[in-house]
Amino acid sequence: MSLTLGGALSSFLFGGAAAIGSAVNPVVTRVFVEPEVLRVFTAAGAPWLIGYTYDDIAMEEDFCAASLDTEPESLYVKAELTACLKTGDEEAALAAKLLELGLTVGEASTISAALGTPHDRVILLREEAREMARRLGLNPTSPVGVLVDAFQKDVITLEEFVRLFGLFTEDSSSGGAVE
């Protein structure tokens, strides 16, 4: 299969992706994941991508249990998740405040549980959640940031990068979950 890149896409991939890549620490190996991110990668046909890209993947404990029981990516979660971290009273109080500010339960729980952990990055879907994570001193990224990391680490081919990038940006432009 060959791939022909048009001007704008080629500029993004070989110009923009390089700029994004230089801003992204290529040695990131520990991530804290919002549960919805796993669903997005599963829907895109790549539930394995986060696990192949990063060495240490954590999720808030209550969402771990729910994902293991009900979500289609449960086998992925069981195989790749290295830590399910319980939130204490302080984190629960912060999560409640974040909910009041308009974040979803998953976003609020993920951000509050990620604080104080040794993880390099927090993967969140919505820009609003990533902005709040930045304000709290975390290093957030989006699913597209995961694609850039995966491509830089040779986990995915250029063709797979383009396919997934297209799915994620198509969902975003039509009001979908990926931003």
N, C-alpha and C positions, 0 to 999 in steps of 0.2 A: 504494500500500500504506500503510495506516495502522497505527499502533502504539499500543496502550493499555497504560499502565504501571500495575501494581498498587502498593499502598502500600509494601511492603518494597523492591521494585525501584526504585520512584520515589525513595524516600528514599536508597537507595544512589546512584543516578545523579545526583541533584541535591543530595544532601547529602554522602554518602561520597565520590563522585568529585571533588567540589569540594575536599574535605579532602585527598584523595590528590593531586589536581592542585596544590594549593598547596604540598605537600611536595616535589613533583617540579619540577625546574627546567625551565620550558617552552622554554628555548633550547638544550636538549641536542641536539647534532647529530652527535656522534662516539660510536659505540658499538663495543664489542668483544663478539662473539656466540659463545655456546656452540653447537656444531653441532646439537645436539639441538633447540634452539630453532627453527632453520630447518625441521626436520622437523615440529614441532608446527604451525607456521604453514602449512606445505604441506598437512598433513592437514586443517586447518581450512578449506582453500580460499582462503587468503590469503598465498601465498608472497611476494607483492610488498610486503606491509605494512611490513616493516622498512626496505626500500629507499626507500619513499615517505615514511617518517616521519623518517628520519635521513639526513644528508648523507655521512657517513664511516663505513663499516662495515668492521670488521676481524675476522679469525679467525686462529687459530694455523695456521701453514703446513701442517703435516702433515694437519690436518683439512680445509684448503682443497683439497688434492690429492685426498683421499679423497672429499670431497663432489662435486668436479667430475667424478670418474670414475664414481661408483656411485649417488649419491642422486638421487631424483626431482626435487629442487629445483636440480639442477646448472645449468640455464639461468638461474635466478634468481641463483645464486651468481656465475656468470660475468658477468652483467649488472650486479649491484649491489655486489659486494664490491670495496672500494677498496684493501684491503691484506691480504696474507697474511704474517704476521709470524713469523719463525723464532725459535725459542727457543734460547738459549745454554745452556752447561753449568750456570750458576747457576739458570736457570729450570727446567731439567730436574731438578735436584736438589730444588728446591722442589716440583715436581710429584710427584716420588716420595714426598716427605714427606706431601703432601696425600692421595695414594692410601692411604698407611698410616693416615691419619685417617678413611678411609671415603668419600672423594669418588670419583666415577667418573673414568675416564681423561679424558673430555671436559671435565668440570668442573675437574679438577686442571690440565690443560694450558691451558685457557682462562684461569683465574685467574693462573697463573704467567706466561703470555705477556702478559697485560694489565698486569701491574705495570710501571710505568715508561713506559707508553705515554701519549700525550696524549689518550686517550679519556675522555669525560665519564662514561660508564657502561658497566657490564658486564651483559649480559643472560644470566641463568642460570635454569634450570628449578626446581631444588629449593631449598627454604628453607635446608637445611643448607649448600649451596654458597654461597648469598647471605650467610649469616651468616659463613662463613669469609672471603669476599671483604671484608666489612665489617671484620673483625678485621685484615685486611692493608691496610686503608686505601683500598680501592676503593669505588665507588659502584654497588652492584648493583641490578638490578630484575628483575622477573619478566615473563612474557608479558602478564600483566594490566597491568603498568606501561607496556608498549609500547602496549597498547590505549588507555590513558588519554592518553599522549602523542599518539597518532594522532588521537584524538577532539579533543583540544585544538587540534591543528594543522589541523583540518578535513580530514584525510586520509580519515577514514571518517565515515559518517553515524551518527546515533543508533541506527538499526535495525541497522547492521552491528556497532556496538559491542555492542549487546545480544545479537546472534546469537553473536558470537565469545566474549563474556564467558560466555554460557551454555554453550558448548562447553568452554571452559577450566575452568569451575567444575564442570561435570558430570564431566569427566575426573578432576578432583582428588578429588571426593567418592566416586568409585568406585575409588579407588586408582590413577588414571592418573598421567601424568607431570607435569601442570601443577599447581603449588602456588602 
